Amino acid sequence: MEKNWLKTAVSVTMSGEGHEEGLKRSFGNMPETVTDDQIKGLGSVLEAVSKDKFDFATVTTTEKVVNN
């Protein structure tokens, strides 16, 4: 089987006043590999430009799997 990377997306969930259960922000066009430091950095930037707290992120990678 051959795997070919197609795309990676990151969804960041943040909580704050008015959305205590969490608000999801999604980002596409991410690099194939996303590191922990990059995710922490993205969360820090979002916290800096909002009053919200970074709770967690979900990384989704889409691959095409070819049966050789």
Backbone as XML, in Angstrom:
<?xml version="1.0"?>
<chain id="A" units="angstrom">
  <residue number="1" name="MET">
    <atom name="N" x="0.849" y="-1.174" z="0.000"/>
    <atom name="CA" x="0.000" y="0.000" z="0.000"/>
    <atom name="C" x="0.893" y="1.235" z="0.000"/>
  </residue>
  <residue number="2" name="GLU">
    <atom name="N" x="0.481" y="2.215" z="-0.745"/>
    <atom name="CA" x="1.220" y="3.473" z="-0.828"/>
    <atom name="C" x="0.339" y="4.593" z="-0.294"/>
  </residue>
  <residue number="3" name="LYS">
    <atom name="N" x="0.908" y="5.418" z="0.584"/>
    <atom name="CA" x="0.168" y="6.539" z="1.154"/>
    <atom name="C" x="0.708" y="7.841" z="0.586"/>
  </residue>
  <residue number="4" name="ASN">
    <atom name="N" x="-0.207" y="8.704" z="0.159"/>
    <atom name="CA" x="0.155" y="10.022" z="-0.351"/>
    <atom name="C" x="-0.585" y="11.078" z="0.458"/>
  </residue>
  <residue number="5" name="TRP">
    <atom name="N" x="0.172" y="11.983" z="1.074"/>
    <atom name="CA" x="-0.421" y="13.053" z="1.872"/>
    <atom name="C" x="-1.198" y="13.996" z="0.968"/>
  </residue>
  <residue number="6" name="LEU">
    <atom name="N" x="-2.398" y="14.391" z="1.397"/>
    <atom name="CA" x="-3.212" y="15.337" z="0.650"/>
    <atom name="C" x="-3.331" y="16.676" z="1.364"/>
  </residue>
  <residue number="7" name="LYS">
    <atom name="N" x="-3.665" y="16.641" z="2.666"/>
    <atom name="CA" x="-3.829" y="17.898" z="3.398"/>
    <atom name="C" x="-3.802" y="17.654" z="4.897"/>
  </residue>
  <residue number="8" name="THR">
    <atom name="N" x="-3.524" y="18.727" z="5.625"/>
    <atom name="CA" x="-3.560" y="18.713" z="7.085"/>
    <atom name="C" x="-4.335" y="19.941" z="7.539"/>
  </residue>
  <residue number="9" name="ALA">
    <atom name="N" x="-5.175" y="19.769" z="8.535"/>
    <atom name="CA" x="-5.944" y="20.870" z="9.112"/>
    <atom name="C" x="-5.808" y="20.819" z="10.631"/>
  </residue>
  <residue number="10" name="VAL">
    <atom name="N" x="-5.923" y="21.993" z="11.261"/>
    <atom name="CA" x="-5.878" y="22.087" z="12.716"/>
    <atom name="C" x="-7.128" y="22.818" z="13.183"/>
  </residue>
  <residue number="11" name="SER">
    <atom name="N" x="-7.851" y="22.223" z="14.124"/>
    <atom name="CA" x="-8.988" y="22.868" z="14.772"/>
    <atom name="C" x="-8.588" y="23.160" z="16.208"/>
  </residue>
  <residue number="12" name="VAL">
    <atom name="N" x="-8.712" y="24.420" z="16.591"/>
    <atom name="CA" x="-8.337" y="24.860" z="17.931"/>
    <atom name="C" x="-9.616" y="25.164" z="18.702"/>
  </residue>
  <residue number="13" name="THR">
    <atom name="N" x="-9.763" y="24.587" z="19.893"/>
    <atom name="CA" x="-10.916" y="24.858" z="20.738"/>
    <atom name="C" x="-10.482" y="25.773" z="21.869"/>
  </residue>
  <residue number="14" name="MET">
    <atom name="N" x="-11.236" y="26.879" z="22.009"/>
    <atom name="CA" x="-10.924" y="27.881" z="23.029"/>
    <atom name="C" x="-12.186" y="28.162" z="23.828"/>
  </residue>
  <residue number="15" name="SER">
    <atom name="N" x="-12.004" y="28.499" z="25.098"/>
    <atom name="CA" x="-13.146" y="28.822" z="25.945"/>
    <atom name="C" x="-12.996" y="30.239" z="26.469"/>
  </residue>
  <residue number="16" name="GLY">
    <atom name="N" x="-14.141" y="30.841" z="26.739"/>
    <atom name="CA" x="-14.137" y="32.203" z="27.247"/>
    <atom name="C" x="-15.551" y="32.635" z="27.585"/>
  </residue>
  <residue number="17" name="GLU">
    <atom name="N" x="-15.687" y="33.898" z="27.910"/>
    <atom name="CA" x="-16.981" y="34.447" z="28.287"/>
    <atom name="C" x="-17.969" y="34.313" z="27.129"/>
  </residue>
  <residue number="18" name="GLY">
    <atom name="N" x="-19.100" y="33.693" z="27.402"/>
    <atom name="CA" x="-20.122" y="33.506" z="26.386"/>
    <atom name="C" x="-20.014" y="32.189" z="25.639"/>
  </residue>
  <residue number="19" name="HIS">
    <atom name="N" x="-18.903" y="31.510" z="25.768"/>
    <atom name="CA" x="-18.731" y="30.186" z="25.152"/>
    <atom name="C" x="-17.835" y="29.332" z="26.050"/>
  </residue>
  <residue number="20" name="GLU">
    <atom name="N" x="-18.336" y="29.119" z="27.260"/>
    <atom name="CA" x="-17.604" y="28.376" z="28.284"/>
    <atom name="C" x="-17.356" y="26.922" z="27.879"/>
  </residue>
  <residue number="21" name="GLU">
    <atom name="N" x="-18.233" y="26.367" z="27.049"/>
    <atom name="CA" x="-18.085" y="24.975" z="26.611"/>
    <atom name="C" x="-17.090" y="24.840" z="25.467"/>
  </residue>
  <residue number="22" name="GLY">
    <atom name="N" x="-16.658" y="25.946" z="24.920"/>
    <atom name="CA" x="-15.650" y="25.914" z="23.863"/>
    <atom name="C" x="-16.153" y="26.429" z="22.529"/>
  </residue>
  <residue number="23" name="LEU">
    <atom name="N" x="-15.264" y="27.121" z="21.840"/>
    <atom name="CA" x="-15.512" y="27.653" z="20.508"/>
    <atom name="C" x="-14.399" y="27.134" z="19.618"/>
  </residue>
  <residue number="24" name="LYS">
    <atom name="N" x="-14.776" y="26.553" z="18.478"/>
    <atom name="CA" x="-13.783" y="25.926" z="17.607"/>
    <atom name="C" x="-13.406" y="26.871" z="16.471"/>
  </residue>
  <residue number="25" name="ARG">
    <atom name="N" x="-12.098" y="27.004" z="16.245"/>
    <atom name="CA" x="-11.570" y="27.758" z="15.107"/>
    <atom name="C" x="-10.756" y="26.780" z="14.269"/>
  </residue>
  <residue number="26" name="SER">
    <atom name="N" x="-11.001" y="26.759" z="12.964"/>
    <atom name="CA" x="-10.336" y="25.792" z="12.092"/>
    <atom name="C" x="-9.389" y="26.487" z="11.123"/>
  </residue>
  <residue number="27" name="PHE">
    <atom name="N" x="-8.266" y="25.825" z="10.863"/>
    <atom name="CA" x="-7.239" y="26.349" z="9.968"/>
    <atom name="C" x="-6.838" y="25.255" z="8.989"/>
  </residue>
  <residue number="28" name="GLY">
    <atom name="N" x="-6.950" y="25.533" z="7.704"/>
    <atom name="CA" x="-6.540" y="24.594" z="6.667"/>
    <atom name="C" x="-5.186" y="25.000" z="6.110"/>
  </residue>
  <residue number="29" name="ASN">
    <atom name="N" x="-4.774" y="24.317" z="5.072"/>
    <atom name="CA" x="-3.498" y="24.611" z="4.405"/>
    <atom name="C" x="-2.320" y="24.568" z="5.362"/>
  </residue>
  <residue number="30" name="MET">
    <atom name="N" x="-2.343" y="23.627" z="6.273"/>
    <atom name="CA" x="-1.245" y="23.455" z="7.220"/>
    <atom name="C" x="-0.185" y="22.547" z="6.599"/>
  </residue>
  <residue number="31" name="PRO">
    <atom name="N" x="1.054" y="22.611" z="7.118"/>
    <atom name="CA" x="2.092" y="21.717" z="6.588"/>
    <atom name="C" x="1.762" y="20.253" z="6.896"/>
  </residue>
  <residue number="32" name="GLU">
    <atom name="N" x="2.424" y="19.361" z="6.188"/>
    <atom name="CA" x="2.160" y="17.929" z="6.353"/>
    <atom name="C" x="2.348" y="17.481" z="7.797"/>
  </residue>
  <residue number="33" name="THR">
    <atom name="N" x="3.395" y="17.961" z="8.433"/>
    <atom name="CA" x="3.676" y="17.623" z="9.826"/>
    <atom name="C" x="3.545" y="18.884" z="10.670"/>
  </residue>
  <residue number="34" name="VAL">
    <atom name="N" x="2.716" y="18.824" z="11.702"/>
    <atom name="CA" x="2.530" y="19.948" z="12.621"/>
    <atom name="C" x="3.090" y="19.524" z="13.973"/>
  </residue>
  <residue number="35" name="THR">
    <atom name="N" x="4.031" y="20.312" z="14.506"/>
    <atom name="CA" x="4.682" y="19.952" z="15.762"/>
    <atom name="C" x="3.900" y="20.478" z="16.963"/>
  </residue>
  <residue number="36" name="ASP">
    <atom name="N" x="4.207" y="19.927" z="18.130"/>
    <atom name="CA" x="3.603" y="20.410" z="19.379"/>
    <atom name="C" x="3.901" y="21.889" z="19.586"/>
  </residue>
  <residue number="37" name="ASP">
    <atom name="N" x="5.137" y="22.298" z="19.306"/>
    <atom name="CA" x="5.519" y="23.701" z="19.490"/>
    <atom name="C" x="4.722" y="24.621" z="18.569"/>
  </residue>
  <residue number="38" name="GLN">
    <atom name="N" x="4.452" y="24.188" z="17.344"/>
    <atom name="CA" x="3.655" y="24.997" z="16.425"/>
    <atom name="C" x="2.223" y="25.140" z="16.924"/>
  </residue>
  <residue number="39" name="ILE">
    <atom name="N" x="1.665" y="24.068" z="17.458"/>
    <atom name="CA" x="0.301" y="24.126" z="17.986"/>
    <atom name="C" x="0.246" y="25.029" z="19.215"/>
  </residue>
  <residue number="40" name="LYS">
    <atom name="N" x="1.221" y="24.891" z="20.106"/>
    <atom name="CA" x="1.277" y="25.763" z="21.287"/>
    <atom name="C" x="1.421" y="27.219" z="20.867"/>
  </residue>
  <residue number="41" name="GLY">
    <atom name="N" x="2.249" y="27.473" z="19.852"/>
    <atom name="CA" x="2.439" y="28.833" z="19.353"/>
    <atom name="C" x="1.159" y="29.408" z="18.780"/>
  </residue>
  <residue number="42" name="LEU">
    <atom name="N" x="0.425" y="28.610" z="18.014"/>
    <atom name="CA" x="-0.850" y="29.055" z="17.462"/>
    <atom name="C" x="-1.830" y="29.375" z="18.586"/>
  </residue>
  <residue number="43" name="GLY">
    <atom name="N" x="-1.892" y="28.514" z="19.594"/>
    <atom name="CA" x="-2.761" y="28.767" z="20.743"/>
    <atom name="C" x="-2.384" y="30.043" z="21.471"/>
  </residue>
  <residue number="44" name="SER">
    <atom name="N" x="-1.096" y="30.288" z="21.626"/>
    <atom name="CA" x="-0.622" y="31.506" z="22.300"/>
    <atom name="C" x="-0.997" y="32.759" z="21.519"/>
  </residue>
  <residue number="45" name="VAL">
    <atom name="N" x="-0.855" y="32.704" z="20.198"/>
    <atom name="CA" x="-1.222" y="33.854" z="19.360"/>
    <atom name="C" x="-2.716" y="34.130" z="19.474"/>
  </residue>
  <residue number="46" name="LEU">
    <atom name="N" x="-3.527" y="33.078" z="19.422"/>
    <atom name="CA" x="-4.974" y="33.264" z="19.528"/>
    <atom name="C" x="-5.371" y="33.813" z="20.893"/>
  </residue>
  <residue number="47" name="GLU">
    <atom name="N" x="-4.695" y="33.362" z="21.951"/>
    <atom name="CA" x="-4.957" y="33.916" z="23.284"/>
    <atom name="C" x="-4.576" y="35.390" z="23.341"/>
  </residue>
  <residue number="48" name="ALA">
    <atom name="N" x="-3.493" y="35.764" z="22.661"/>
    <atom name="CA" x="-3.010" y="37.147" z="22.700"/>
    <atom name="C" x="-3.964" y="38.112" z="21.993"/>
  </residue>
  <residue number="49" name="VAL">
    <atom name="N" x="-4.675" y="37.632" z="20.972"/>
    <atom name="CA" x="-5.559" y="38.522" z="20.215"/>
    <atom name="C" x="-7.026" y="38.393" z="20.632"/>
  </residue>
  <residue number="50" name="SER">
    <atom name="N" x="-7.293" y="37.592" z="21.652"/>
    <atom name="CA" x="-8.658" y="37.440" z="22.152"/>
    <atom name="C" x="-8.615" y="37.364" z="23.676"/>
  </residue>
  <residue number="51" name="LYS">
    <atom name="N" x="-9.781" y="37.291" z="24.266"/>
    <atom name="CA" x="-9.863" y="37.130" z="25.720"/>
    <atom name="C" x="-10.068" y="35.667" z="26.091"/>
  </residue>
  <residue number="52" name="ASP">
    <atom name="N" x="-9.923" y="34.786" z="25.108"/>
    <atom name="CA" x="-10.205" y="33.367" z="25.298"/>
    <atom name="C" x="-8.970" y="32.593" z="25.741"/>
  </residue>
  <residue number="53" name="LYS">
    <atom name="N" x="-9.218" y="31.378" z="26.260"/>
    <atom name="CA" x="-8.155" y="30.479" z="26.720"/>
    <atom name="C" x="-8.071" y="29.290" z="25.765"/>
  </residue>
  <residue number="54" name="PHE">
    <atom name="N" x="-6.857" y="28.975" z="25.332"/>
    <atom name="CA" x="-6.608" y="27.824" z="24.460"/>
    <atom name="C" x="-6.791" y="26.555" z="25.276"/>
  </residue>
  <residue number="55" name="ASP">
    <atom name="N" x="-7.735" y="25.689" z="24.868"/>
    <atom name="CA" x="-8.011" y="24.445" z="25.582"/>
    <atom name="C" x="-7.304" y="23.250" z="24.946"/>
  </residue>
  <residue number="56" name="PHE">
    <atom name="N" x="-7.565" y="23.011" z="23.661"/>
    <atom name="CA" x="-6.921" y="21.885" z="22.977"/>
    <atom name="C" x="-7.025" y="22.071" z="21.467"/>
  </residue>
  <residue number="57" name="ALA">
    <atom name="N" x="-6.264" y="21.267" z="20.746"/>
    <atom name="CA" x="-6.288" y="21.289" z="19.283"/>
    <atom name="C" x="-6.490" y="19.874" z="18.757"/>
  </residue>
  <residue number="58" name="THR">
    <atom name="N" x="-7.132" y="19.793" z="17.607"/>
    <atom name="CA" x="-7.310" y="18.530" z="16.904"/>
    <atom name="C" x="-6.635" y="18.662" z="15.546"/>
  </residue>
  <residue number="59" name="VAL">
    <atom name="N" x="-5.701" y="17.761" z="15.259"/>
    <atom name="CA" x="-4.990" y="17.770" z="13.982"/>
    <atom name="C" x="-5.566" y="16.651" z="13.121"/>
  </residue>
  <residue number="60" name="THR">
    <atom name="N" x="-5.994" y="17.004" z="11.915"/>
    <atom name="CA" x="-6.563" y="16.036" z="10.986"/>
    <atom name="C" x="-5.705" y="15.990" z="9.728"/>
  </residue>
  <residue number="61" name="THR">
    <atom name="N" x="-5.213" y="14.802" z="9.407"/>
    <atom name="CA" x="-4.409" y="14.599" z="8.204"/>
    <atom name="C" x="-5.180" y="13.697" z="7.252"/>
  </residue>
  <residue number="62" name="THR">
    <atom name="N" x="-5.249" y="14.102" z="5.995"/>
    <atom name="CA" x="-5.922" y="13.316" z="4.973"/>
    <atom name="C" x="-4.881" y="12.736" z="4.031"/>
  </residue>
  <residue number="63" name="GLU">
    <atom name="N" x="-4.957" y="11.430" z="3.840"/>
    <atom name="CA" x="-4.026" y="10.735" z="2.954"/>
    <atom name="C" x="-4.804" y="9.910" z="1.937"/>
  </residue>
  <residue number="64" name="LYS">
    <atom name="N" x="-4.229" y="9.781" z="0.763"/>
    <atom name="CA" x="-4.764" y="8.878" z="-0.247"/>
    <atom name="C" x="-3.982" y="7.578" z="-0.128"/>
  </residue>
  <residue number="65" name="VAL">
    <atom name="N" x="-4.677" y="6.466" z="0.058"/>
    <atom name="CA" x="-4.031" y="5.164" z="0.197"/>
    <atom name="C" x="-4.307" y="4.369" z="-1.080"/>
  </residue>
  <residue number="66" name="VAL">
    <atom name="N" x="-3.219" y="4.008" z="-1.762"/>
    <atom name="CA" x="-3.325" y="3.300" z="-3.035"/>
    <atom name="C" x="-2.917" y="1.848" z="-2.831"/>
  </residue>
  <residue number="67" name="ASN">
    <atom name="N" x="-3.743" y="0.944" z="-3.296"/>
    <atom name="CA" x="-3.448" y="-0.483" z="-3.218"/>
    <atom name="C" x="-2.581" y="-0.856" z="-4.417"/>
  </residue>
  <residue number="68" name="ASN">
    <atom name="N" x="-1.331" y="-1.151" z="-4.164"/>
    <atom name="CA" x="-0.403" y="-1.502" z="-5.253"/>
    <atom name="C" x="-0.552" y="-2.938" z="-5.659"/>
  </residue>
</chain>
